[in-house]
């Protein structure tokens, strides 16, 4: 923003007394020094480049955060190529000037003494009159990453505690049933001296059934906690949805449920593992079918929403009350008479492995909506932008 006072001084330069001019210049110098002091005190590094990649301003934090030639010391008038010595950072910043890369933030790791620091480089653009500048912002996010890591460990421990309690609850009933039938067998042997084949088969069938139940609990638990061998590959979502709808049709017809698929045309590809994503969507759909015992409508839609592709699964079932809604992704939480309560826990885990997010909303008596957001890779955004003027903020394709 132009300094109106200086502009007035320039306009009246000939008529302005020398003393007043000196005072104004000194004041402007003091103001500039104060602003430079403020910028130098910031923890974030700032390097302002002109459109030809020449440095016009740099603060102290930038000098210490970015690897640089300390013999030269960063100063205004240098080019980005002269100032930067890390090849990855240099390539990243120069690509912004060349227009070959969109200015999305990127993280870089640097060894400093005995530790490794992670710094995030981002951009903002400044326009002053006809001049355009790029402010490169460098922020040390090492402590943030460590806090996030500790938080994830705490959440993981809490989740394991919940799962352990869930397992104890789940296995208690099968073990109790097995113990009761063994006691009955022992009692029968004691009183009669023997058990006929019909009685033995009755007891053994119960034991066999409960052993299968315990085995299922163990298998589901291992599937929920072990690392997933997810292989993300660039591909379209539409075939996954089409395959799922085809698979669901017989069951949907039997249960009088109308399944509607609405996939937007010409969607960009995303990184996905079709097997795991299909299974996750199937888990959600099976819950939806259970919520529509008398029939209903299930709508699966896919839309481009900014830098994400959004999968929306909506049913017209009984809905989920607020108390249960906040717990549905927790291990071993279920409102069903049967089931381990791990289905949606696995769904949550798979979507996170896809670097996505999942949300749920519901209204009692009207139905439930699951929304999955999967990120569109940078290469696909650029290709889409080149073809259709995509700016990353529009949901229109």
N, C-alpha and C positions, 0 to 999 in steps of 0.2 A: 504494500500500500504506500503510495507516494506520500512523502512528508510535506504537508501543505505549508508548513511554516517555511521550510527551505525553498519551496517554490515561490512563495511570496518574496523571500529575500532576493532570489534570483531576478524576479521581475522588477524589484526596486533597488537593485544593486548600486546604481549610480547615486541615488539620493540617500542611501543609508549611511549614517555616521560610522567612522572607522571603529570607534569604541563599541557601538552596538553590534557591528558585524563580528568583532572579536568575541564578544560575549556569546553570540549565537553559535559561532563555530566551536567554542570551548564547550558549550552545553551539549551540542551534538556529539562531540568527541566523548564527553562523559557518559552520555546515554549509550553510545556504541560500546564503550568499555564495560558499562554495566551489563548490557545484553550479552556481550561475549563472556563476561564472568559467570552469568547465569547459565549459559550454554555449556561452559567448561565445567560447571559443578554438577551437571546431569550425569547419572550413572550410565545412561545409554550413549553410545557413540553416534555422532552425526557427521556425515561427510556430504557436503552439498556440491554437486557437479553441475556445470553448465551443459548445454546440449551437445557440445563437442568433447565431452568427458574430461574437461579440465576442472580441477578442484578450485572452488571459490571460497569455501569455508570448511574448516575441520576443527572439532573440539578435542580436548585432551583424552577423553574416554575412548574415542575412535582410535587414537594412536596406540593406546595400551591394549585394546581389545583385538584389533586386527594385526596379523603378522605383517610387518613392514620393515623396510630397510632403515635401521636406526641410525646409520651414518648420515642418511639424507634428512631424516626426521620429516614427518609429513608437513606439508606447507601448501598454502594457496599457490596456484599457478602450475602445479604438477598435474600430469595426466594420470588417469586411473592405471594405465599400463606401467608407468614409472613407479607409482606409489605401492602397488600391491605386489607381494612376493609369493603368496600362496596361489598356486595355479588354479585350484578349484574355485576359490573366491574370485580371482581375476576373470576367469571364464564366465562365471555366473553374472558378474556385474557388467562386463563388456557386452554380453549377449543382450542385456536390457537396452543398452544404447543402440545396438544394431537392430533391435526390433525382432530378433529371432526367438525371444523368450518372454513370456508374460511375467510381470514382476510379482510372482507369488513368493511369500517368505520361504527361506530355505535354511536348514540348520547345518552348521559345520563344527567339527570337533578338532581342537588344537591341544597339543601337549604343552603344558606350562609347568616346568619343574617336575615334580613327582606326581602331578595330577593332570587329568584331562578335563578341559573345560568345553562346554557346548555353547555356541553362540548362534543366535538367529539373526539373519540378515534380511531386512525388508525394505520396502521402498515407499516413498510418497512423492507426489509431483507438485511443484510450485510454479505458478505462473505470475510474472510481474510484467505488466505491459505486454510487449511482444516477446519477451524473454521467457524461456522455459527451463526450469531447473529440476534436478532429481536429488532428493534427500535420501541418502542411504543410511538406514538406522541399524545399528549393531547393538544387540542386547544379549547379555550373558544369562542364559536360562538354565545353567547347571543346577542351581539350588532348586529351581522349580521342578526339574526332572527328578531330582532326589526326593523331593516331597511327594511327587506323584508316585514314585516307586514305593516309598514307605506306605502311602495310602493304599496302593494296590495290594501290598503285602498284608496290611491290616484287614482289608476287605476280604482277601483270600482266606485269611485265618478265620475270620468271622463266618465266611461261607462254609469252610470245612467244619467248623463247630456246629453249624446248623445242619449240615449233611450228616455228621456223626449222630446227632440227636435224631434225625430223620431215619437213619438206618436202624438205630436201636428201636425206634417205634415200629418200623416196618417189619423187622424180623421177630419181634416179640410175639405177635399173633401166630405166625406159622409154627414157631417153636412151642408155643403153648398148646396148639392143636396136636402137634406131634407127641408131646409129653402125655397129654390126656389119653390119646389112643394107645400109646405104649402101656400106660397104666391099666387101661381096659383089657389089653391083651394079657398082661401079667395077672390081673385079677381072674380072668377067664381060665387061664392055665392053672391057677391055684385052686379054683373051686371045682373045675371040671377035669382037670388033669390033661386036657387036650383041647385043640381048636379045630373045628371042621373047616373044610376048604372055603366054604361060603363066608364064614366069619373072618378067616384069615385074609381073604381077598378084600373084604370090606375095610379092615384095618390097614392093610398094605396099600390100598388105593388112596386112602387119605394121606398116608405117609408120603407116597409117591407124588401126590398133588402138591403137598406142602414143600417138598424138596424142590419141585419145579418152580414154585413161587419164590423160594429163597434164591434159587439160581438166577431167576429173572431180576431180582433186586440187585444181586451182585453184578450182573452184566450191565444193567442200566447205570449203576453207580460208576463202574469203570469207564463206561462210555462218556459219562458226564465230567469225570475228573481228569482222565488221561489226555495228554496232548493230542490234538487232532492233526491228522496228516492231510491238511487242506492244501491243495495246489491251485493257487489263483492263476487263471489264464484269461487273457483278453477275449471276450466273446459277448454275444447278444443275450439279453434276458428272454426275449420272446419265445425261443424254442423250449426253455425251461417251463414257462407258463403253459404253452400249448401241450407239452407232454403231461404236465400235472392235470390239466383239465380233462384230457383224454382218459387218464387213469381214474379220475374221480367219477366219470359219467355213470358207470353201472351202479355204484353205491348211491350216488345222488338220485338217480331215477328210482331206486328201491325205496329211498327215504323221502321221496316227493320234494326234493330240493332242486331249485333251478340254479344252475351255475352259469354266471355271465363273465366272459373274459373281454376286457377292454384295454388293449395294449396300443399305445400311441405309435404311429408309424415313424420310420427313419430315426429311431433312437440310437444314440452313440453306444459303443460297446463299453462294458465295465469289466473289471477284474473279478472273476468269480470261479468257484468250484461248483459245477452244475449238480453233482451228486449231493453234496451237503446242502446247497441252497434249496434244491427240490425237496429234500427230506425235511428241512426246516419249515418250508411252506406247507408241506403235507401235515406236519404236527399241528400247525395253526388251524388248518382246514378241519382236521379231525375234531379239534376242540369246538370249532364252529358248528360242525354237524351235530355234536352232542348237545349243543345249546338250542337246536331246532328239532326236537323230537317229533313234532307234528308237521314238519316240512317248513319251507321258507325259501329265501333267496340268498345266494352267496355271490358277491361281486369281487372279482380280482382285476384290478386296474394297474397300469404302469404308465407313469408320466415323467417327463423331464422337468425338473424343478431346480433351476439355477445350475449349480455344479453337482447335482445329485440326480439319480434316477430313483423315483419313489414308487414302491410297490404297496398297494393299499388292498387289504383283504377285509371286506365288510360283510357281516351277516345280519339277519333279521331275527336273531334268537332272543333268548330270555334276558341277556345282558349280565353284567357283573356289578355287584354293589361296590361302593367306594372302599369299604373295609378290605375286601378281597382284591380289589384292583391293584393296590399298592404292593401286593405280595405275590402276584402270579408268576414272576420270574425267579422267585426264591426256591431253592432246592426242597423237594418233598412237600411243597404246598400244593394241595389239590382239593377240589370240592366234589370230586367224583368218588363213588363208592369203590371203584376199582382203579388201578393205576398207581404208579410210583410217585407221581408229581415231579418227574424230571424232564418231561417233554418240552416245556417252555424254557426251562433252564438251559437245555441243550440248544434250543433255538437262539436264545440270547447269546450263548457262547459262539455259535456259528456266525451270527451276524457281526459280532465284534471281531472275529477272525477275518471277516471280509472288510474290515475297517469301516463298518457302517454303524447305524443306530436303529433302534427299534422302539416304537412308542405304541401305547394302547389307550383307547378311550372307549367308554361304554355308557349306556343309559339303560336302566332297568326297564324291561318290557319292550325295548325297541331294537337292541342289538349292540354289537361290539365291532370296533374298527382297529385292526393292527396296521401300523404304518412302518415300513422298512425303507431306510434311506441308504443307498449305496453310492459312494463317490465316483464321479466320472473322471478317469485319468486325464492328466495334463495333455497328453498327446491327442486324445479324443476331443478335448475342449478346443484345442488349437485347430484341428481338422474341421470341426463343426463351425468354428468362427470364420475360417477361411472360406467356407462354402456359403454360409448363410448370415454372416454378420453377427454371429453369436457373441454376446458380451458377458456371459456367465451370470447374469442377473435376471434374465427373462425365462419364463417357463414355457414360452412358445418355441416350437421346433420348426 
